[in-house]
Amino acid sequence: MDTVERAAALRQYAEETSTCTRCALAQGRTQVVFGSGSHDAELMFVGEAPGFHEDQQGVPFVGQAGKLLEKLLAGIGLTRGDVYIANVLKCRPPGNRNPAPEEVAQCSPHLLQQIELIKPKLILAMGRFAAQTLLETSASIASLRGRLHRYAGVPLIVTYHPAYLLRTLEDKAKTWEDLVFAKKTMAGL
Ligand code: URA
């Protein structure tokens, strides 16, 4: 698939997903937050689920956590437009509660299809929820960081969630390390 075909296929899938009613989150959402960024991205970031601002705007990571993510990206010479950003869940859980297992089960095919279409070289799972869900583990972020895992056949690196970093400044340096590790890994892929 060339870049034009890939862009069209991703747009069409986003269109199909915009009316998804696979789980009960469809009832409370303003809109589906499919994902944003480059359809040709080599690096894909995966967070947890849309929050209030994302649900309003239809774009992932547009709140405070998103601002920090943009700074982290700038640190490795990238902008939002260079990467692809998505969440495990495409709809906002009410009151930002944790995603329920059945919601994840119903929504995972959307993420898998995004990965299949974009074919990133590397996935960055941000935060405990994304990491534990994608890797099907209950291990901590601390124990999962610093090495390569795989999800859907794609190499995956685990790092902290930007919202967590806003509260826990001392782990920011570790996130820089993870991003540098991601950049080095990309260079060798
Ligand atoms: N937190 C997430 O995990 N995803 C978003 O899109 C926003 C905040």
Backbone and ligand atoms as CSV (ligand in chain L), in Angstrom:
chain,resi,resn,atom,element,x,y,z
A,1,MET,N,N,0.852,-1.204,0.000
A,1,MET,CA,C,0.000,0.000,0.000
A,1,MET,C,C,0.883,1.248,0.000
A,2,ASP,N,N,0.677,2.157,-0.971
A,2,ASP,CA,C,1.506,3.364,-0.960
A,2,ASP,C,C,0.888,4.399,-0.004
A,3,THR,N,N,1.580,5.538,0.113
A,3,THR,CA,C,1.177,6.506,1.144
A,3,THR,C,C,-0.235,7.072,0.901
A,4,VAL,N,N,-0.599,7.247,-0.371
A,4,VAL,CA,C,-1.928,7.789,-0.687
A,4,VAL,C,C,-3.008,6.770,-0.311
A,5,GLU,N,N,-2.736,5.511,-0.658
A,5,GLU,CA,C,-3.689,4.444,-0.326
A,5,GLU,C,C,-3.810,4.269,1.188
A,6,ARG,N,N,-2.673,4.388,1.858
A,6,ARG,CA,C,-2.683,4.206,3.309
A,6,ARG,C,C,-3.484,5.321,3.978
A,7,ALA,N,N,-3.284,6.544,3.510
A,7,ALA,CA,C,-4.039,7.683,4.064
A,7,ALA,C,C,-5.531,7.472,3.853
A,8,ALA,N,N,-5.903,7.010,2.657
A,8,ALA,CA,C,-7.322,6.809,2.346
A,8,ALA,C,C,-7.906,5.690,3.203
A,9,ALA,N,N,-7.136,4.610,3.364
A,9,ALA,CA,C,-7.626,3.469,4.149
A,9,ALA,C,C,-7.814,3.864,5.614
A,10,LEU,N,N,-6.883,4.671,6.127
A,10,LEU,CA,C,-6.986,5.091,7.530
A,10,LEU,C,C,-8.171,6.036,7.723
A,11,ARG,N,N,-8.358,6.937,6.737
A,11,ARG,CA,C,-9.507,7.857,6.787
A,11,ARG,C,C,-10.825,7.078,6.759
A,12,GLN,N,N,-10.858,6.085,5.907
A,12,GLN,CA,C,-12.091,5.293,5.795
A,12,GLN,C,C,-12.357,4.521,7.089
A,13,TYR,N,N,-11.290,3.992,7.685
A,13,TYR,CA,C,-11.478,3.247,8.934
A,13,TYR,C,C,-11.920,4.187,10.059
A,14,ALA,N,N,-11.360,5.391,10.068
A,14,ALA,CA,C,-11.769,6.387,11.071
A,14,ALA,C,C,-13.254,6.713,10.903
A,15,GLU,N,N,-13.668,6.828,9.667
A,15,GLU,CA,C,-15.074,7.119,9.355
A,15,GLU,C,C,-15.984,5.998,9.873
A,16,GLU,N,N,-15.569,4.757,9.602
A,16,GLU,CA,C,-16.367,3.610,10.068
A,16,GLU,C,C,-16.436,3.582,11.596
A,17,THR,N,N,-15.304,3.887,12.228
A,17,THR,CA,C,-15.221,3.810,13.681
A,17,THR,C,C,-16.021,4.932,14.354
A,18,SER,N,N,-16.258,6.002,13.625
A,18,SER,CA,C,-16.929,7.173,14.231
A,18,SER,C,C,-18.354,6.871,14.687
A,19,THR,N,N,-18.918,5.759,14.212
A,19,THR,CA,C,-20.276,5.404,14.640
A,19,THR,C,C,-20.283,4.114,15.464
A,20,CYS,N,N,-19.117,3.742,15.983
A,20,CYS,CA,C,-18.992,2.473,16.713
A,20,CYS,C,C,-19.940,2.414,17.915
A,21,THR,N,N,-20.622,1.277,18.051
A,21,THR,CA,C,-21.488,1.078,19.239
A,21,THR,C,C,-21.167,-0.272,19.879
A,22,ARG,N,N,-19.899,-0.677,19.782
A,22,ARG,CA,C,-19.535,-1.998,20.309
A,22,ARG,C,C,-19.654,-2.086,21.819
A,23,CYS,N,N,-19.491,-0.947,22.509
A,23,CYS,CA,C,-19.627,-1.000,23.964
A,23,CYS,C,C,-20.440,0.190,24.446
A,24,ALA,N,N,-20.770,0.172,25.741
A,24,ALA,CA,C,-21.694,1.169,26.306
A,24,ALA,C,C,-21.105,2.582,26.337
A,25,LEU,N,N,-19.783,2.717,26.147
A,25,LEU,CA,C,-19.186,4.061,26.170
A,25,LEU,C,C,-19.745,4.925,25.033
A,26,ALA,N,N,-20.293,4.280,24.016
A,26,ALA,CA,C,-20.874,5.017,22.879
A,26,ALA,C,C,-21.977,5.968,23.353
A,27,GLN,N,N,-22.684,5.557,24.411
A,27,GLN,CA,C,-23.833,6.358,24.864
A,27,GLN,C,C,-23.424,7.685,25.504
A,28,GLY,N,N,-22.265,7.700,26.157
A,28,GLY,CA,C,-21.899,8.909,26.901
A,28,GLY,C,C,-20.903,9.812,26.193
A,29,ARG,N,N,-20.381,9.369,25.057
A,29,ARG,CA,C,-19.317,10.136,24.418
A,29,ARG,C,C,-19.882,11.316,23.621
A,30,THR,N,N,-19.033,12.344,23.443
A,30,THR,CA,C,-19.362,13.401,22.496
A,30,THR,C,C,-19.014,12.915,21.091
A,31,GLN,N,N,-17.848,12.275,20.992
A,31,GLN,CA,C,-17.412,11.712,19.707
A,31,GLN,C,C,-16.325,10.669,19.948
A,32,VAL,N,N,-16.097,9.863,18.954
A,32,VAL,CA,C,-15.006,8.894,18.993
A,32,VAL,C,C,-13.695,9.648,18.788
A,33,VAL,N,N,-12.689,9.303,19.602
A,33,VAL,CA,C,-11.360,9.921,19.431
A,33,VAL,C,C,-10.476,8.852,18.788
A,34,PHE,N,N,-10.436,8.863,17.484
A,34,PHE,CA,C,-9.817,7.774,16.729
A,34,PHE,C,C,-8.302,7.757,16.885
A,35,GLY,N,N,-7.663,8.910,16.620
A,35,GLY,CA,C,-6.210,8.992,16.659
A,35,GLY,C,C,-5.792,10.160,15.795
A,36,SER,N,N,-4.532,10.585,15.910
A,36,SER,CA,C,-4.102,11.713,15.082
A,36,SER,C,C,-2.620,11.595,14.777
A,37,GLY,N,N,-2.222,12.247,13.705
A,37,GLY,CA,C,-0.815,12.248,13.330
A,37,GLY,C,C,-0.624,11.744,11.920
A,38,SER,N,N,0.586,11.266,11.649
A,38,SER,CA,C,0.939,10.865,10.285
A,38,SER,C,C,0.545,9.415,10.007
A,39,HIS,N,N,-0.094,9.192,8.870
A,39,HIS,CA,C,-0.431,7.809,8.473
A,39,HIS,C,C,0.837,7.047,8.080
A,40,ASP,N,N,1.937,7.781,7.889
A,40,ASP,CA,C,3.217,7.144,7.556
A,40,ASP,C,C,4.153,7.052,8.769
A,41,ALA,N,N,3.616,7.297,9.949
A,41,ALA,CA,C,4.473,7.381,11.144
A,41,ALA,C,C,5.259,6.088,11.384
A,42,GLU,N,N,6.511,6.268,11.770
A,42,GLU,CA,C,7.324,5.103,12.147
A,42,GLU,C,C,7.182,4.839,13.642
A,43,LEU,N,N,6.762,5.866,14.358
A,43,LEU,CA,C,6.639,5.772,15.812
A,43,LEU,C,C,5.194,6.043,16.199
A,44,MET,N,N,4.613,5.120,16.962
A,44,MET,CA,C,3.213,5.277,17.361
A,44,MET,C,C,3.122,5.295,18.887
A,45,PHE,N,N,2.450,6.297,19.425
A,45,PHE,CA,C,2.269,6.423,20.871
A,45,PHE,C,C,0.870,5.942,21.234
A,46,VAL,N,N,0.789,5.130,22.268
A,46,VAL,CA,C,-0.529,4.634,22.686
A,46,VAL,C,C,-0.754,4.968,24.161
A,47,GLY,N,N,-1.826,5.731,24.418
A,47,GLY,CA,C,-2.206,6.079,25.781
A,47,GLY,C,C,-3.397,5.250,26.229
A,48,GLU,N,N,-4.104,5.774,27.235
A,48,GLU,CA,C,-5.178,4.983,27.864
A,48,GLU,C,C,-6.531,5.197,27.177
A,49,ALA,N,N,-7.077,6.386,27.355
A,49,ALA,CA,C,-8.427,6.676,26.854
A,49,ALA,C,C,-8.602,8.186,26.797
A,50,PRO,N,N,-9.528,8.668,25.979
A,50,PRO,CA,C,-9.754,10.120,25.931
A,50,PRO,C,C,-10.258,10.641,27.274
A,51,GLY,N,N,-9.855,11.865,27.599
A,51,GLY,CA,C,-10.401,12.559,28.763
A,51,GLY,C,C,-11.415,13.590,28.292
A,52,PHE,N,N,-11.744,14.528,29.155
A,52,PHE,CA,C,-12.775,15.532,28.849
A,52,PHE,C,C,-12.451,16.319,27.574
A,53,HIS,N,N,-11.237,16.868,27.508
A,53,HIS,CA,C,-10.885,17.733,26.371
A,53,HIS,C,C,-10.812,16.945,25.063
A,54,GLU,N,N,-10.296,15.722,25.173
A,54,GLU,CA,C,-10.167,14.885,23.972
A,54,GLU,C,C,-11.561,14.528,23.440
A,55,ASP,N,N,-12.459,14.220,24.365
A,55,ASP,CA,C,-13.843,13.885,23.977
A,55,ASP,C,C,-14.517,15.087,23.304
A,56,GLN,N,N,-14.201,16.277,23.802
A,56,GLN,CA,C,-14.792,17.488,23.215
A,56,GLN,C,C,-14.231,17.773,21.832
A,57,GLN,N,N,-12.893,17.602,21.712
A,57,GLN,CA,C,-12.228,18.020,20.464
A,57,GLN,C,C,-12.034,16.901,19.445
A,58,GLY,N,N,-12.152,15.666,19.893
A,58,GLY,CA,C,-12.004,14.541,18.970
A,58,GLY,C,C,-10.564,14.221,18.619
A,59,VAL,N,N,-9.626,14.738,19.429
A,59,VAL,CA,C,-8.190,14.535,19.166
A,59,VAL,C,C,-7.541,14.030,20.462
A,60,PRO,N,N,-6.671,12.989,20.376
A,60,PRO,CA,C,-6.035,12.496,21.597
A,60,PRO,C,C,-4.988,13.465,22.149
A,61,PHE,N,N,-4.824,13.442,23.443
A,61,PHE,CA,C,-3.769,14.203,24.127
A,61,PHE,C,C,-3.750,15.685,23.751
A,62,VAL,N,N,-4.871,16.347,24.015
A,62,VAL,CA,C,-4.917,17.794,23.776
A,62,VAL,C,C,-4.928,18.591,25.083
A,63,GLY,N,N,-5.049,17.891,26.225
A,63,GLY,CA,C,-5.054,18.591,27.513
A,63,GLY,C,C,-3.635,18.797,28.034
A,64,GLN,N,N,-3.519,18.916,29.348
A,64,GLN,CA,C,-2.212,19.162,29.986
A,64,GLN,C,C,-1.209,18.053,29.671
A,65,ALA,N,N,-1.697,16.805,29.737
A,65,ALA,CA,C,-0.810,15.673,29.457
A,65,ALA,C,C,-0.301,15.754,28.015
A,66,GLY,N,N,-1.153,16.219,27.129
A,66,GLY,CA,C,-0.777,16.362,25.725
A,66,GLY,C,C,0.306,17.413,25.527
A,67,LYS,N,N,0.208,18.488,26.304
A,67,LYS,CA,C,1.232,19.553,26.211
A,67,LYS,C,C,2.591,18.979,26.606
A,68,LEU,N,N,2.566,18.182,27.681
A,68,LEU,CA,C,3.827,17.572,28.123
A,68,LEU,C,C,4.335,16.577,27.073
A,69,LEU,N,N,3.424,15.817,26.494
A,69,LEU,CA,C,3.829,14.870,25.444
A,69,LEU,C,C,4.496,15.622,24.291
A,70,GLU,N,N,3.954,16.766,23.930
A,70,GLU,CA,C,4.558,17.554,22.836
A,70,GLU,C,C,5.979,17.994,23.201
A,71,LYS,N,N,6.166,18.368,24.484
A,71,LYS,CA,C,7.519,18.769,24.921
A,71,LYS,C,C,8.474,17.581,24.849
A,72,LEU,N,N,7.976,16.430,25.272
A,72,LEU,CA,C,8.823,15.232,25.248
A,72,LEU,C,C,9.201,14.886,23.802
A,73,LEU,N,N,8.243,15.031,22.912
A,73,LEU,CA,C,8.515,14.770,21.492
A,73,LEU,C,C,9.561,15.743,20.962
A,74,ALA,N,N,9.406,17.013,21.322
A,74,ALA,CA,C,10.350,18.035,20.858
A,74,ALA,C,C,11.764,17.689,21.315
A,75,GLY,N,N,11.870,17.082,22.500
A,75,GLY,CA,C,13.178,16.692,23.048
A,75,GLY,C,C,13.911,15.706,22.160
A,76,ILE,N,N,13.159,14.914,21.393
A,76,ILE,CA,C,13.845,13.988,20.460
A,76,ILE,C,C,13.639,14.450,19.012
A,77,GLY,N,N,13.357,15.747,18.876
A,77,GLY,CA,C,13.325,16.354,17.544
A,77,GLY,C,C,12.080,16.021,16.735
A,78,LEU,N,N,10.981,15.713,17.401
A,78,LEU,CA,C,9.761,15.343,16.679
A,78,LEU,C,C,8.584,16.233,17.062
A,79,THR,N,N,7.616,16.305,16.170
A,79,THR,CA,C,6.356,16.994,16.473
A,79,THR,C,C,5.238,15.954,16.408
A,80,ARG,N,N,4.058,16.386,16.838
A,80,ARG,CA,C,2.884,15.484,16.771
A,80,ARG,C,C,2.648,14.968,15.366
A,81,GLY,N,N,2.946,15.811,14.384
A,81,GLY,CA,C,2.689,15.453,12.987
A,81,GLY,C,C,3.644,14.387,12.450
A,82,ASP,N,N,4.754,14.161,13.161
A,82,ASP,CA,C,5.725,13.149,12.715
A,82,ASP,C,C,5.352,11.752,13.188
A,83,VAL,N,N,4.537,11.683,14.239
A,83,VAL,CA,C,4.224,10.391,14.865
A,83,VAL,C,C,2.717,10.145,14.753
A,84,TYR,N,N,2.268,9.009,15.258
A,84,TYR,CA,C,0.819,8.779,15.325
A,84,TYR,C,C,0.474,8.568,16.798
A,85,ILE,N,N,-0.594,9.207,17.238
A,85,ILE,CA,C,-0.995,9.127,18.646
A,85,ILE,C,C,-2.405,8.553,18.735
A,86,ALA,N,N,-2.556,7.525,19.556
A,86,ALA,CA,C,-3.879,6.908,19.727
A,86,ALA,C,C,-3.998,6.428,21.174
A,87,ASN,N,N,-5.153,5.933,21.493
A,87,ASN,CA,C,-5.398,5.380,22.825
A,87,ASN,C,C,-5.891,3.943,22.705
A,88,VAL,N,N,-5.780,3.201,23.810
A,88,VAL,CA,C,-6.355,1.846,23.834
A,88,VAL,C,C,-7.866,1.951,23.624
A,89,LEU,N,N,-8.514,2.854,24.365
A,89,LEU,CA,C,-9.957,3.077,24.178
A,89,LEU,C,C,-10.188,4.330,23.343
A,90,LYS,N,N,-11.133,4.261,22.446
A,90,LYS,CA,C,-11.415,5.405,21.567
A,90,LYS,C,C,-12.518,6.318,22.108
A,91,CYS,N,N,-13.164,5.907,23.193
A,91,CYS,CA,C,-14.239,6.745,23.765
A,91,CYS,C,C,-13.967,7.005,25.236
A,92,ARG,N,N,-14.433,8.141,25.706
A,92,ARG,CA,C,-14.141,8.559,27.079
A,92,ARG,C,C,-14.964,7.758,28.102
A,93,PRO,N,N,-14.274,7.123,29.062
A,93,PRO,CA,C,-15.017,6.495,30.154
A,93,PRO,C,C,-15.591,7.597,31.049
A,94,PRO,N,N,-16.839,7.455,31.508
A,94,PRO,CA,C,-17.448,8.516,32.308
A,94,PRO,C,C,-16.605,8.861,33.535
A,95,GLY,N,N,-16.431,10.156,33.767
A,95,GLY,CA,C,-15.654,10.608,34.927
A,95,GLY,C,C,-14.203,10.163,34.874
A,96,ASN,N,N,-13.729,9.808,33.701
A,96,ASN,CA,C,-12.347,9.331,33.517
A,96,ASN,C,C,-12.027,8.099,34.359
A,97,ARG,N,N,-13.040,7.272,34.617
A,97,ARG,CA,C,-12.754,6.036,35.364
A,97,ARG,C,C,-11.874,5.122,34.519
A,98,ASN,N,N,-11.296,4.100,35.191
A,98,ASN,CA,C,-10.448,3.160,34.453
A,98,ASN,C,C,-11.280,2.400,33.417
A,99,PRO,N,N,-10.684,2.106,32.274
A,99,PRO,CA,C,-11.387,1.291,31.272
A,99,PRO,C,C,-11.745,-0.083,31.845
A,100,ALA,N,N,-12.913,-0.589,31.482
A,100,ALA,CA,C,-13.340,-1.915,31.941
A,100,ALA,C,C,-12.844,-2.964,30.944
A,101,PRO,N,N,-12.586,-4.198,31.440
A,101,PRO,CA,C,-12.049,-5.245,30.556
A,101,PRO,C,C,-12.898,-5.464,29.309
A,102,GLU,N,N,-14.222,-5.404,29.437
A,102,GLU,CA,C,-15.056,-5.666,28.247
A,102,GLU,C,C,-14.950,-4.521,27.247
A,103,GLU,N,N,-14.713,-3.297,27.754
A,103,GLU,CA,C,-14.524,-2.157,26.843
A,103,GLU,C,C,-13.218,-2.332,26.050
A,104,VAL,N,N,-12.195,-2.775,26.762
A,104,VAL,CA,C,-10.904,-3.013,26.101
A,104,VAL,C,C,-11.058,-4.113,25.060
A,105,ALA,N,N,-11.765,-5.181,25.429
A,105,ALA,CA,C,-11.937,-6.310,24.503
A,105,ALA,C,C,-12.668,-5.860,23.237
A,106,GLN,N,N,-13.687,-5.023,23.401
A,106,GLN,CA,C,-14.460,-4.573,22.233
A,106,GLN,C,C,-13.676,-3.569,21.383
A,107,CYS,N,N,-12.825,-2.766,22.039
A,107,CYS,CA,C,-12.134,-1.672,21.339
A,107,CYS,C,C,-10.799,-2.103,20.728
A,108,SER,N,N,-10.179,-3.140,21.272
A,108,SER,CA,C,-8.836,-3.543,20.807
A,108,SER,C,C,-8.740,-3.751,19.295
A,109,PRO,N,N,-9.769,-4.320,18.660
A,109,PRO,CA,C,-9.658,-4.488,17.202
A,109,PRO,C,C,-9.423,-3.168,16.468
A,110,HIS,N,N,-9.917,-2.056,17.019
A,110,HIS,CA,C,-9.692,-0.753,16.365
A,110,HIS,C,C,-8.199,-0.396,16.406
A,111,LEU,N,N,-7.588,-0.597,17.566
A,111,LEU,CA,C,-6.154,-0.295,17.692
A,111,LEU,C,C,-5.339,-1.225,16.786
A,112,LEU,N,N,-5.729,-2.492,16.783
A,112,LEU,CA,C,-5.008,-3.454,15.933
A,112,LEU,C,C,-5.095,-3.053,14.462
A,113,GLN,N,N,-6.265,-2.610,14.045
A,113,GLN,CA,C,-6.438,-2.210,12.644
A,113,GLN,C,C,-5.605,-0.961,12.337
A,114,GLN,N,N,-5.549,-0.016,13.296
A,114,GLN,CA,C,-4.710,1.178,13.103
A,114,GLN,C,C,-3.254,0.756,12.909
A,115,ILE,N,N,-2.799,-0.167,13.750
A,115,ILE,CA,C,-1.413,-0.624,13.665
A,115,ILE,C,C,-1.166,-1.319,12.327
A,116,GLU,N,N,-2.141,-2.117,11.927
A,116,GLU,CA,C,-2.037,-2.859,10.662
A,116,GLU,C,C,-1.931,-1.895,9.476
A,117,LEU,N,N,-2.675,-0.793,9.533
A,117,LEU,CA,C,-2.668,0.169,8.424
A,117,LEU,C,C,-1.414,1.052,8.444
A,118,ILE,N,N,-1.050,1.530,9.622
A,118,ILE,CA,C,0.081,2.472,9.729
A,118,ILE,C,C,1.417,1.729,9.648
A,119,LYS,N,N,1.433,0.523,10.174
A,119,LYS,CA,C,2.661,-0.286,10.233
A,119,LYS,C,C,3.830,0.498,10.856
A,120,PRO,N,N,3.662,0.952,12.092
A,120,PRO,CA,C,4.778,1.674,12.725
A,120,PRO,C,C,5.945,0.717,12.963
A,121,LYS,N,N,7.137,1.304,13.043
A,121,LYS,CA,C,8.312,0.467,13.341
A,121,LYS,C,C,8.375,0.170,14.832
A,122,LEU,N,N,7.833,1.132,15.604
A,122,LEU,CA,C,7.952,1.022,17.063
A,122,LEU,C,C,6.721,1.644,17.722
A,123,ILE,N,N,6.253,0.981,18.781
A,123,ILE,CA,C,5.131,1.518,19.563
A,123,ILE,C,C,5.660,1.943,20.926
A,124,LEU,N,N,5.230,3.087,21.399
A,124,LEU,CA,C,5.526,3.508,22.764
A,124,LEU,C,C,4.256,3.415,23.576
A,125,ALA,N,N,4.198,2.506,24.510
A,125,ALA,CA,C,3.025,2.367,25.377
A,125,ALA,C,C,3.224,3.290,26.562
A,126,MET,N,N,2.303,4.249,26.713
A,126,MET,CA,C,2.470,5.252,27.773
A,126,MET,C,C,1.564,4.924,28.953
A,127,GLY,N,N,2.201,4.572,30.055
A,127,GLY,CA,C,1.456,4.367,31.289
A,127,GLY,C,C,1.095,2.921,31.557
A,128,ARG,N,N,0.720,2.711,32.818
A,128,ARG,CA,C,0.452,1.368,33.319
A,128,ARG,C,C,-0.665,0.693,32.529
A,129,PHE,N,N,-1.722,1.453,32.289
A,129,PHE,CA,C,-2.878,0.844,31.639
A,129,PHE,C,C,-2.536,0.353,30.230
A,130,ALA,N,N,-1.943,1.220,29.420
A,130,ALA,CA,C,-1.606,0.830,28.043
A,130,ALA,C,C,-0.603,-0.327,28.059
A,131,ALA,N,N,0.420,-0.209,28.887
A,131,ALA,CA,C,1.466,-1.234,28.914
A,131,ALA,C,C,0.900,-2.579,29.359
A,132,GLN,N,N,0.143,-2.565,30.457
A,132,GLN,CA,C,-0.362,-3.838,30.982
A,132,GLN,C,C,-1.397,-4.455,30.047
A,133,THR,N,N,-2.188,-3.604,29.404
A,133,THR,CA,C,-3.209,-4.129,28.492
A,133,THR,C,C,-2.557,-4.719,27.249
A,134,LEU,N,N,-1.659,-3.953,26.634
A,134,LEU,CA,C,-1.080,-4.421,25.376
A,134,LEU,C,C,-0.184,-5.640,25.594
A,135,LEU,N,N,0.497,-5.676,26.737
A,135,LEU,CA,C,1.423,-6.788,26.976
A,135,LEU,C,C,0.785,-7.923,27.779
A,136,GLU,N,N,-0.478,-7.741,28.128
A,136,GLU,CA,C,-1.210,-8.758,28.901
A,136,GLU,C,C,-0.407,-9.204,30.118
A,137,THR,N,N,-0.076,-8.220,30.944
A,137,THR,CA,C,0.713,-8.488,32.138
A,137,THR,C,C,0.221,-7.606,33.273
A,138,SER,N,N,0.588,-7.968,34.503
A,138,SER,CA,C,0.285,-7.081,35.620
A,138,SER,C,C,1.582,-6.482,36.174
A,139,ALA,N,N,2.676,-6.644,35.431
A,139,ALA,CA,C,3.978,-6.119,35.873
A,139,ALA,C,C,3.966,-4.590,35.900
A,140,SER,N,N,4.812,-4.009,36.739
A,140,SER,CA,C,4.864,-2.549,36.884
A,140,SER,C,C,5.594,-1.912,35.705
A,141,ILE,N,N,5.343,-0.610,35.513
A,141,ILE,CA,C,6.066,0.133,34.474
A,141,ILE,C,C,7.566,0.035,34.738
A,142,ALA,N,N,7.934,0.191,36.024
A,142,ALA,CA,C,9.363,0.175,36.379
A,142,ALA,C,C,10.021,-1.107,35.886
A,143,SER,N,N,9.313,-2.233,35.987
A,143,SER,CA,C,9.930,-3.502,35.580
A,143,SER,C,C,9.833,-3.744,34.068
A,144,LEU,N,N,8.962,-3.014,33.393
A,144,LEU,CA,C,8.787,-3.232,31.945
A,144,LEU,C,C,9.632,-2.280,31.093
A,145,ARG,N,N,10.070,-1.163,31.723
A,145,ARG,CA,C,10.848,-0.162,30.979
A,145,ARG,C,C,12.216,-0.714,30.563
A,146,GLY,N,N,12.803,-0.044,29.560
A,146,GLY,CA,C,14.216,-0.284,29.259
A,146,GLY,C,C,14.501,-1.504,28.416
A,147,ARG,N,N,13.454,-2.187,27.939
A,147,ARG,CA,C,13.705,-3.326,27.033
A,147,ARG,C,C,12.601,-3.391,25.993
A,148,LEU,N,N,12.890,-4.148,24.953
A,148,LEU,CA,C,11.934,-4.250,23.848
A,148,LEU,C,C,10.932,-5.368,24.101
A,149,HIS,N,N,9.649,-5.027,23.930
A,149,HIS,CA,C,8.582,-6.024,23.967
A,149,HIS,C,C,7.987,-6.060,22.555
A,150,ARG,N,N,6.890,-6.786,22.387
A,150,ARG,CA,C,6.189,-6.782,21.100
A,150,ARG,C,C,4.696,-6.766,21.313
A,151,TYR,N,N,4.006,-6.037,20.449
A,151,TYR,CA,C,2.534,-6.082,20.417
A,151,TYR,C,C,2.129,-6.192,18.957
A,152,ALA,N,N,1.306,-7.174,18.669
A,152,ALA,CA,C,0.853,-7.409,17.294
A,152,ALA,C,C,2.050,-7.469,16.336
A,153,GLY,N,N,3.141,-8.046,16.815
A,153,GLY,CA,C,4.324,-8.219,15.973
A,153,GLY,C,C,5.216,-6.988,15.876
A,154,VAL,N,N,4.796,-5.886,16.492
A,154,VAL,CA,C,5.568,-4.635,16.384
A,154,VAL,C,C,6.383,-4.431,17.673
A,155,PRO,N,N,7.669,-4.081,17.551
A,155,PRO,CA,C,8.461,-3.792,18.748
A,155,PRO,C,C,7.799,-2.701,19.588
A,156,LEU,N,N,7.844,-2.853,20.889
A,156,LEU,CA,C,7.134,-1.921,21.795
A,156,LEU,C,C,8.010,-1.586,22.992
A,157,ILE,N,N,8.016,-0.304,23.338
A,157,ILE,CA,C,8.753,0.186,24.505
A,157,ILE,C,C,7.737,0.781,25.475
A,158,VAL,N,N,7.977,0.557,26.751
A,158,VAL,CA,C,7.068,1.046,27.794
A,158,VAL,C,C,7.650,2.293,28.452
A,159,THR,N,N,6.805,3.276,28.669
A,159,THR,CA,C,7.250,4.445,29.436
A,159,THR,C,C,6.105,4.960,30.304
A,160,TYR,N,N,6.390,5.964,31.114
A,160,TYR,CA,C,5.361,6.524,32.000
A,160,TYR,C,C,4.350,7.341,31.203
A,161,HIS,N,N,3.168,7.479,31.767
A,161,HIS,CA,C,2.121,8.295,31.140
A,161,HIS,C,C,2.399,9.765,31.463
A,162,PRO,N,N,2.248,10.665,30.463
A,162,PRO,CA,C,2.523,12.085,30.744
A,162,PRO,C,C,1.678,12.657,31.892
A,163,ALA,N,N,0.459,12.167,32.068
A,163,ALA,CA,C,-0.368,12.682,33.174
A,163,ALA,C,C,0.257,12.301,34.522
A,164,TYR,N,N,0.850,11.122,34.583
A,164,TYR,CA,C,1.547,10.676,35.795
A,164,TYR,C,C,2.774,11.559,36.039
A,165,LEU,N,N,3.463,11.909,34.944
A,165,LEU,CA,C,4.670,12.739,35.084
A,165,LEU,C,C,4.334,14.134,35.600
A,166,LEU,N,N,3.135,14.608,35.283
A,166,LEU,CA,C,2.736,15.934,35.783
A,166,LEU,C,C,2.662,15.924,37.310
A,167,ARG,N,N,2.385,14.752,37.869
A,167,ARG,CA,C,2.276,14.625,39.335
A,167,ARG,C,C,3.580,14.134,39.953
A,168,THR,N,N,4.426,13.475,39.163
A,168,THR,CA,C,5.615,12.809,39.719
A,168,THR,C,C,6.846,13.247,38.932
A,169,LEU,N,N,7.280,14.464,39.217
A,169,LEU,CA,C,8.343,15.061,38.408
A,169,LEU,C,C,9.628,14.246,38.395
A,170,GLU,N,N,9.861,13.518,39.516
A,170,GLU,CA,C,11.139,12.795,39.610
A,170,GLU,C,C,11.266,11.671,38.574
A,171,ASP,N,N,10.145,11.256,37.974
A,171,ASP,CA,C,10.238,10.198,36.956
A,171,ASP,C,C,10.370,10.752,35.529
A,172,LYS,N,N,10.454,12.094,35.436
A,172,LYS,CA,C,10.580,12.702,34.113
A,172,LYS,C,C,11.899,12.295,33.435
A,173,ALA,N,N,12.962,12.254,34.230
A,173,ALA,CA,C,14.278,11.905,33.672
A,173,ALA,C,C,14.239,10.495,33.086
A,174,LYS,N,N,13.488,9.611,33.753
A,174,LYS,CA,C,13.404,8.225,33.253
A,174,LYS,C,C,12.673,8.202,31.919
A,175,THR,N,N,11.695,9.084,31.785
A,175,THR,CA,C,10.957,9.148,30.520
A,175,THR,C,C,11.860,9.647,29.394
A,176,TRP,N,N,12.702,10.619,29.711
A,176,TRP,CA,C,13.691,11.055,28.700
A,176,TRP,C,C,14.540,9.876,28.264
A,177,GLU,N,N,14.987,9.087,29.254
A,177,GLU,CA,C,15.807,7.896,28.930
A,177,GLU,C,C,15.034,6.969,27.990
A,178,ASP,N,N,13.735,6.797,28.266
A,178,ASP,CA,C,12.919,5.889,27.434
A,178,ASP,C,C,12.818,6.419,26.007
A,179,LEU,N,N,12.688,7.746,25.886
A,179,LEU,CA,C,12.563,8.325,24.546
A,179,LEU,C,C,13.879,8.223,23.771
A,180,VAL,N,N,14.973,8.403,24.487
A,180,VAL,CA,C,16.286,8.253,23.836
A,180,VAL,C,C,16.475,6.789,23.417
A,181,PHE,N,N,16.054,5.880,24.281
A,181,PHE,CA,C,16.112,4.442,23.958
A,181,PHE,C,C,15.248,4.168,22.714
A,182,ALA,N,N,14.080,4.799,22.660
A,182,ALA,CA,C,13.180,4.610,21.509
A,182,ALA,C,C,13.854,5.125,20.234
A,183,LYS,N,N,14.475,6.286,20.325
A,183,LYS,CA,C,15.119,6.876,19.146
A,183,LYS,C,C,16.263,5.988,18.661
A,184,LYS,N,N,17.064,5.508,19.598
A,184,LYS,CA,C,18.188,4.619,19.247
A,184,LYS,C,C,17.662,3.320,18.638
A,185,THR,N,N,16.608,2.793,19.228
A,185,THR,CA,C,16.025,1.543,18.728
A,185,THR,C,C,15.529,1.729,17.298
A,186,MET,N,N,14.851,2.861,17.070
A,186,MET,CA,C,14.306,3.168,15.730
A,186,MET,C,C,15.425,3.182,14.685
A,187,ALA,N,N,16.541,3.755,15.083
A,187,ALA,CA,C,17.662,3.889,14.140
A,187,ALA,C,C,18.149,2.511,13.692
A,188,GLY,N,N,17.981,1.514,14.571
A,188,GLY,CA,C,18.462,0.163,14.242
A,188,GLY,C,C,17.392,-0.731,13.633
A,189,LEU,N,N,16.183,-0.238,13.485
A,189,LEU,CA,C,15.087,-1.109,12.990
A,189,LEU,C,C,14.955,-1.067,11.480
L,1,URA,N1,N,-4.771,10.528,28.616
L,1,URA,C1,C,-4.770,9.501,27.731
L,1,URA,O1,O,-4.375,8.390,28.050
L,1,URA,N2,N,-5.165,9.753,26.491
L,1,URA,C2,C,-5.570,10.945,26.083
L,1,URA,O2,O,-5.906,11.076,24.903
L,1,URA,C3,C,-5.568,11.999,27.013
L,1,URA,C4,C,-5.169,11.760,28.273
